[in-house]
Amino acid sequence: MNYYESIQRSIDYIENRLEEGIDPGDAAREAMMSLSNYYRMFFALAGYTVKEYIRLRRISLAAEELTSGGCCIVDLAVKYGFGSGDAFSRAFRRITGYLPSEFRKKNRKYYFERMSIMDKYFEIQDKELLEKYPDIKVLKKLEPVRVAYYCYFGKDPETNAFSAVADWLNRSGLKADDRKFRVFGYNNPSPSSPDQTEYGYEVCVTIDDDVEVNDEKVRVKMLEGGLYAVTGVRRDGNGDFGEEIMRAWQRFNSWLEDSKYIYGGHQWLEEHLGFDGEFRHTGGIDLYMPIAERNSADFEKTLETEKPMWTAVYTATGKDAADKARGYLLKWADQKGLFMDGKCHRFFAYYNHLRIGFDDFFFKMCITVDGAFETGDPMIVTEEFEGGEYAVMKSKYKV
């Protein structure tokens, strides 16, 4: 169950008890969330707080009864959980603009519709596919969203990236249970093999347009949206996600083969759902797999396996590192006769894109060579590219 379904489950719980007392804690338990995270996720999806939603739905039902029958106003107040007729009248006027008596006399209409999170956010899916993969749902297009983000490269990147974002949140005054933000993350770059311990992880927190970020590490950007398939992942008995995430991606791949979709060209995402007061991740994860309809894809993207290979590498730093690295390596390759030796050489580049425009930006330019190749230049070293499976997207490059 993904968290959209969890919130829908709590809404169904609320709707069945609008004429009774409703404890938000019970609704949170129905969604299998802590109360603070339930409040945050409910607001993020519904656009209303839990208490606002309950109040609006109760007033809507009371308004219908006012105009369709001869119910006493005090009886309606009691029926829908208001402490007194006066409290009911004040709430009714605040929401509809009329006192209950005026509303009935002028035969006014007010209706606040029962919310369906699933209809709001998810595409109508093939029945057979949904029966075979009930845990995978297709989101309607996720719109681009403004985020504060930080990417850490090294060992244990998830922990270090979350730590930096938590520090920023504490300094900024935002709270881990703030109802306005959602938290996404993804590898950047991903490890090239299961044994690789150093790789990158980027954490993104959605923020409003009026939130200013002035921090040495945390930056602001628009997180690309798109069409996604979503499934929920929960911790195993040891509190880990690794095996569960692997199985979820295997299931995604099987689902793709049976569906009308292909793997999309936008960023895959992990949405982190639960946090304690110190911004430690305590809940589950929803995985977002980018997809596109087979007949509407406007890009050429494939999964390819690269074998290990030797490369000659030049690394430049500084704001103009990209131009310096390309210029230096291409000139060196020409002088070494690599363009005329009859061999097929390939060029690669790797850079820390988060630091583009900063003095510590680096850019590594690589060209494939034989294992015994000697560069003859102390600035150019040979390194072995480990290889692995990559998503490859072909595009045109203008010089």
C-alpha positions as CSV (number, residue, x, y, z in Angstrom):
1,M,0.0,0.0,0.0
2,N,1.4,3.4,-1.0
3,Y,0.8,6.4,1.2
4,Y,-1.9,7.8,-1.2
5,E,-3.9,4.7,-0.4
6,S,-3.1,5.1,3.3
7,I,-4.6,8.6,3.3
8,Q,-7.6,7.4,1.3
9,R,-8.1,4.7,3.9
10,S,-8.2,7.3,6.6
11,I,-10.7,9.4,4.6
12,D,-13.0,6.5,4.3
13,Y,-12.7,6.0,8.1
14,I,-13.6,9.6,8.7
15,E,-16.5,9.5,6.3
16,N,-18.1,6.6,8.1
17,R,-18.0,8.6,11.4
18,L,-19.0,12.1,10.5
19,E,-22.0,11.8,12.8
20,E,-19.8,10.5,15.6
21,G,-16.8,11.8,17.6
22,I,-13.7,11.4,15.5
23,D,-10.3,11.1,17.1
24,P,-7.5,12.2,14.6
25,G,-5.2,9.7,16.4
26,D,-7.6,6.9,15.3
27,A,-7.6,8.1,11.7
28,A,-3.8,8.2,11.8
29,R,-3.7,4.6,13.0
30,E,-6.0,3.7,10.2
31,A,-3.5,5.2,7.8
32,M,-0.7,3.4,9.7
33,M,1.2,6.6,10.4
34,S,2.3,8.6,13.4
35,L,0.0,11.5,14.1
36,S,2.5,14.2,13.1
37,N,3.3,12.5,9.8
38,Y,-0.4,11.8,9.2
39,Y,-1.2,15.5,9.6
40,R,1.6,16.4,7.2
41,M,0.8,13.9,4.5
42,F,-3.0,14.5,4.7
43,F,-2.4,18.2,4.2
44,A,0.1,17.6,1.4
45,L,-2.4,15.5,-0.6
46,A,-5.8,16.8,0.4
47,G,-4.9,20.5,0.6
48,Y,-6.8,20.7,4.0
49,T,-5.9,19.8,7.5
50,V,-7.7,16.8,8.9
51,K,-9.8,19.0,11.2
52,E,-10.7,21.4,8.4
53,Y,-11.8,18.5,6.2
54,I,-14.0,17.0,8.9
55,R,-15.5,20.4,9.6
56,L,-16.2,21.2,5.9
57,R,-17.8,17.8,5.3
58,R,-20.0,18.1,8.4
59,I,-21.2,21.6,7.4
60,S,-21.8,20.3,3.9
61,L,-24.1,17.5,5.2
62,A,-25.8,19.9,7.6
63,A,-26.5,22.4,4.8
64,E,-28.1,19.7,2.7
65,E,-30.4,18.7,5.6
66,L,-31.3,22.4,6.3
67,T,-32.7,22.9,2.8
68,S,-34.2,19.4,2.3
69,G,-36.0,18.9,5.6
70,G,-37.3,20.5,8.8
71,C,-34.4,19.6,11.1
72,C,-33.9,21.7,14.1
73,I,-30.7,23.7,14.1
74,V,-29.8,22.5,17.6
75,D,-30.4,18.9,16.6
76,L,-28.0,19.4,13.6
77,A,-25.4,20.9,16.0
78,V,-25.5,17.9,18.2
79,K,-25.6,15.4,15.3
80,Y,-22.5,16.8,13.7
81,G,-20.4,17.2,16.9
82,F,-20.7,20.9,17.7
83,G,-20.7,21.8,21.4
84,S,-23.7,24.1,21.1
85,G,-26.1,25.7,18.7
86,D,-24.1,28.9,18.8
87,A,-20.8,27.1,18.0
88,F,-22.6,25.5,15.0
89,S,-24.0,28.8,13.8
90,R,-20.6,30.5,14.0
91,A,-18.9,27.7,12.1
92,F,-21.7,27.6,9.5
93,R,-21.6,31.3,8.8
94,R,-17.8,31.3,8.6
95,I,-17.9,28.6,5.9
96,T,-21.1,29.4,4.0
97,G,-21.4,33.1,4.6
98,Y,-24.9,32.7,6.2
99,L,-26.4,31.8,9.5
100,P,-28.3,28.5,9.4
101,S,-31.6,30.3,9.6
102,E,-30.8,32.7,6.8
103,F,-29.4,29.8,4.7
104,R,-32.7,27.8,5.0
105,K,-34.9,30.9,4.4
106,K,-33.1,31.9,1.2
107,N,-32.8,28.3,0.1
108,R,-29.0,28.6,-0.5
109,K,-26.7,25.7,-1.5
110,Y,-23.4,24.7,-0.2
111,Y,-21.6,21.5,-1.0
112,F,-18.1,20.2,-0.1
113,E,-17.5,17.0,-1.9
114,R,-16.2,13.8,-0.3
115,M,-12.6,13.6,-1.4
116,S,-11.2,10.7,-3.4
117,I,-7.4,10.8,-3.3
118,M,-7.2,7.9,-5.8
119,D,-9.4,9.7,-8.4
120,K,-7.5,13.0,-7.8
121,Y,-4.0,11.5,-8.3
122,F,-4.2,8.3,-10.2
123,E,-4.9,7.2,-13.7
124,I,-7.7,4.7,-14.5
125,Q,-5.8,1.5,-15.0
126,D,-6.3,-1.7,-17.0
127,K,-8.4,-4.0,-14.8
128,E,-6.4,-7.2,-15.5
129,L,-3.1,-5.4,-14.9
130,L,-4.4,-4.0,-11.6
131,E,-5.5,-7.4,-10.5
132,K,-2.1,-8.9,-11.3
133,Y,-0.2,-6.0,-9.7
134,P,-2.5,-4.5,-7.1
135,D,0.4,-2.8,-5.3
136,I,1.5,-0.7,-8.4
137,K,-0.5,2.4,-9.4
138,V,0.0,5.0,-12.1
139,L,0.0,8.6,-11.0
140,K,-1.4,11.3,-13.0
141,K,1.4,13.6,-14.1
142,L,3.4,14.9,-11.2
143,E,3.9,18.6,-11.7
144,P,7.4,20.2,-11.3
145,V,7.9,21.4,-7.7
146,R,10.3,23.8,-6.0
147,V,12.7,22.1,-3.7
148,A,15.6,22.7,-1.3
149,Y,18.2,20.0,-2.0
150,Y,21.6,18.7,-1.0
151,C,23.6,15.9,-2.6
152,Y,26.4,14.1,-0.7
153,F,29.0,11.9,-2.4
154,G,30.9,9.3,-0.4
155,K,30.2,6.5,2.0
156,D,26.8,6.3,3.6
157,P,25.5,9.1,1.4
158,E,21.8,8.8,2.5
159,T,22.6,9.5,6.2
160,N,25.0,12.3,5.4
161,A,22.6,14.0,2.9
162,F,19.7,13.8,5.4
163,S,22.0,15.1,8.1
164,A,22.8,18.2,6.1
165,V,19.2,18.9,5.2
166,A,18.1,18.3,8.8
167,D,20.7,20.9,10.0
168,W,19.3,23.4,7.4
169,L,15.7,22.7,8.5
170,N,16.5,23.3,12.1
171,R,18.3,26.6,11.3
172,S,15.5,27.7,9.0
173,G,12.8,27.1,11.6
174,L,10.9,24.5,9.5
175,K,9.9,21.4,11.5
176,A,10.0,17.8,10.5
177,D,6.2,17.6,11.0
178,D,5.5,20.7,8.9
179,R,2.4,20.1,7.0
180,K,3.6,21.7,3.8
181,F,6.6,19.7,2.7
182,R,7.3,16.4,1.2
183,V,10.7,14.7,1.1
184,F,12.2,13.0,-2.0
185,G,15.5,11.4,-2.6
186,Y,17.5,9.5,-5.3
187,N,21.0,8.2,-6.0
188,N,23.2,10.8,-7.8
189,P,25.3,9.2,-9.1
190,S,24.3,5.6,-8.5
191,P,26.8,3.0,-7.6
192,S,28.2,1.2,-10.6
193,S,28.2,-2.2,-8.8
194,P,26.6,-3.7,-5.6
195,D,30.0,-3.7,-3.9
196,Q,30.6,0.1,-4.4
197,T,30.5,1.8,-1.1
198,E,31.0,5.4,-2.3
199,Y,28.2,7.0,-4.4
200,G,25.9,10.0,-4.3
201,Y,22.5,10.6,-2.7
202,E,20.4,13.7,-3.1
203,V,17.6,14.7,-0.7
204,C,15.0,17.2,-1.8
205,V,12.4,19.0,0.4
206,T,9.5,20.7,-1.2
207,I,9.2,24.4,-0.3
208,D,6.8,27.2,-1.0
209,D,7.8,30.1,-3.3
210,D,8.3,32.5,-0.4
211,V,10.8,30.3,1.4
212,E,14.4,31.7,1.0
213,V,17.4,29.4,1.2
214,N,20.7,30.9,2.2
215,D,23.0,28.0,3.0
216,E,26.5,26.9,2.0
217,K,25.3,23.4,1.2
218,V,21.5,23.4,0.5
219,R,20.4,24.9,-2.8
220,V,17.1,25.5,-4.6
221,K,15.9,24.1,-7.9
222,M,12.8,22.8,-9.6
223,L,12.4,19.1,-9.3
224,E,11.2,17.7,-12.7
225,G,7.8,16.2,-12.8
226,G,6.3,13.6,-15.1
227,L,4.3,10.4,-15.3
228,Y,5.1,7.8,-12.6
229,A,4.2,4.3,-11.5
230,V,4.2,4.1,-7.7
231,T,4.5,1.3,-5.1
232,G,5.0,1.4,-1.4
233,V,8.0,-0.2,0.4
234,R,8.2,-0.9,4.1
235,R,11.1,-1.9,6.4
236,D,11.8,-5.5,6.9
237,G,12.1,-7.2,10.3
238,N,15.6,-5.7,10.8
239,G,14.4,-2.2,10.0
240,D,16.1,-2.1,6.6
241,F,14.9,-1.3,3.1
242,G,17.5,-2.8,0.8
243,E,16.0,-6.2,0.0
244,E,12.5,-4.8,-0.2
245,I,13.5,-2.0,-2.6
246,M,15.3,-4.6,-4.8
247,R,12.2,-6.7,-5.0
248,A,10.0,-3.7,-5.7
249,W,12.2,-2.8,-8.7
250,Q,12.0,-6.3,-10.0
251,R,8.3,-6.2,-9.7
252,F,8.3,-2.8,-11.5
253,N,10.2,-4.4,-14.4
254,S,7.7,-7.3,-14.7
255,W,4.8,-4.7,-14.6
256,L,6.4,-2.8,-17.4
257,E,6.5,-5.8,-19.7
258,D,2.8,-6.3,-19.2
259,S,1.7,-2.7,-19.4
260,K,1.3,-0.1,-22.1
261,Y,4.2,1.9,-20.7
262,I,8.0,2.0,-21.1
263,Y,10.7,3.4,-18.8
264,G,10.6,7.2,-18.9
265,G,13.3,9.7,-19.3
266,H,12.8,11.7,-16.1
267,Q,14.2,11.2,-12.6
268,W,13.2,8.2,-10.6
269,L,12.3,9.1,-7.0
270,E,12.0,7.7,-3.5
271,E,9.5,9.6,-1.3
272,H,10.4,9.3,2.4
273,L,7.2,9.2,4.5
274,G,7.8,9.4,8.2
275,F,10.2,11.4,10.4
276,D,10.6,12.1,14.0
277,G,11.2,15.5,15.6
278,E,14.9,15.4,14.7
279,F,14.2,14.6,11.0
280,R,15.3,11.0,11.4
281,H,13.5,8.8,8.8
282,T,11.3,6.4,10.7
283,G,8.6,5.5,8.2
284,G,8.3,3.8,4.8
285,I,9.2,4.7,1.3
286,D,7.2,5.1,-1.9
287,L,9.1,4.3,-5.0
288,Y,8.4,6.4,-8.2
289,M,9.4,4.8,-11.4
290,P,9.4,7.2,-14.4
291,I,7.2,6.0,-17.3
292,A,5.9,7.1,-20.6
293,E,3.3,5.6,-22.9
294,R,4.9,3.5,-25.6
295,N,3.3,5.5,-28.5
296,S,4.1,8.9,-27.0
297,A,7.8,8.7,-26.1
298,D,9.8,11.3,-27.9
299,F,13.3,10.1,-26.8
300,E,15.5,7.2,-27.4
301,K,16.4,5.5,-24.1
302,T,17.8,2.0,-23.5
303,L,19.4,0.0,-20.8
304,E,22.9,-1.0,-21.7
305,T,25.6,-2.9,-19.9
306,E,29.1,-1.5,-20.2
307,K,32.2,-3.7,-19.7
308,P,35.2,-2.5,-17.6
309,M,37.6,-0.4,-19.7
310,W,40.8,1.6,-19.3
311,T,40.6,5.3,-19.8
312,A,43.0,8.3,-19.9
313,V,41.7,11.0,-17.6
314,Y,42.2,14.7,-17.2
315,T,40.6,16.6,-14.3
316,A,40.1,20.3,-14.2
317,T,38.6,22.5,-11.5
318,G,37.1,25.9,-11.3
319,K,34.1,27.7,-12.8
320,D,35.4,27.0,-16.4
321,A,36.5,23.4,-15.6
322,A,34.4,21.9,-18.4
323,D,36.0,23.9,-21.2
324,K,39.5,23.4,-19.7
325,A,39.1,19.7,-19.4
326,R,37.7,19.2,-22.9
327,G,40.3,21.5,-24.5
328,Y,43.3,19.9,-22.7
329,L,42.3,16.3,-23.3
330,L,41.3,16.8,-26.9
331,K,44.5,18.6,-27.7
332,W,46.5,15.9,-26.0
333,A,44.7,13.1,-27.8
334,D,45.4,14.8,-31.1
335,Q,49.1,15.1,-30.3
336,K,49.2,11.4,-29.3
337,G,47.6,10.5,-32.6
338,L,44.6,8.9,-31.1
339,F,42.3,10.3,-33.7
340,M,44.3,8.7,-36.5
341,D,45.4,5.3,-35.0
342,G,42.5,3.4,-36.6
343,K,41.1,2.4,-33.2
344,C,37.6,3.2,-31.8
345,H,38.1,5.5,-28.9
346,R,35.1,6.6,-26.7
347,F,34.9,9.8,-24.7
348,F,33.2,10.2,-21.3
349,A,32.8,13.0,-18.8
350,Y,31.9,13.1,-15.2
351,Y,31.4,16.2,-13.1
352,N,29.8,17.4,-9.8
353,H,26.8,19.2,-11.4
354,L,25.7,20.6,-8.0
355,R,28.7,22.9,-8.0
356,I,28.5,24.3,-11.5
357,G,29.5,27.9,-11.4
358,F,31.5,27.6,-8.2
359,D,35.2,27.6,-7.7
360,D,35.3,24.0,-6.5
361,F,33.5,22.6,-9.5
362,F,35.4,19.7,-11.1
363,F,35.1,18.1,-14.5
364,K,36.7,14.8,-15.5
365,M,37.2,14.2,-19.2
366,C,38.0,10.6,-20.2
367,I,39.0,8.7,-23.4
368,T,39.3,4.9,-23.7
369,V,42.8,3.5,-24.2
370,D,44.6,0.1,-24.0
371,G,45.4,-1.2,-20.5
372,A,49.2,-0.8,-21.1
373,F,48.9,2.7,-22.5
374,E,51.3,5.4,-21.2
375,T,50.0,9.0,-21.3
376,G,53.4,10.8,-21.3
377,D,51.7,13.6,-19.4
378,P,51.8,13.9,-15.6
379,M,48.4,15.7,-15.7
380,I,46.7,12.8,-17.4
381,V,46.4,9.5,-15.6
382,T,45.0,6.1,-16.5
383,E,42.0,4.8,-14.6
384,E,39.9,1.7,-15.0
385,F,36.2,2.3,-15.6
386,E,34.4,-0.4,-13.6
387,G,31.4,-0.8,-15.9
388,G,27.9,-1.9,-15.1
389,E,24.3,-1.4,-16.3
390,Y,23.3,2.1,-17.3
391,A,20.2,3.9,-18.7
392,V,21.4,5.5,-21.9
393,M,19.6,8.4,-23.5
394,K,20.8,9.5,-26.9
395,S,20.9,13.2,-27.9
396,K,22.6,15.5,-30.3
397,Y,25.6,17.6,-29.2
398,K,26.5,20.8,-30.8
399,V,30.1,21.9,-30.8
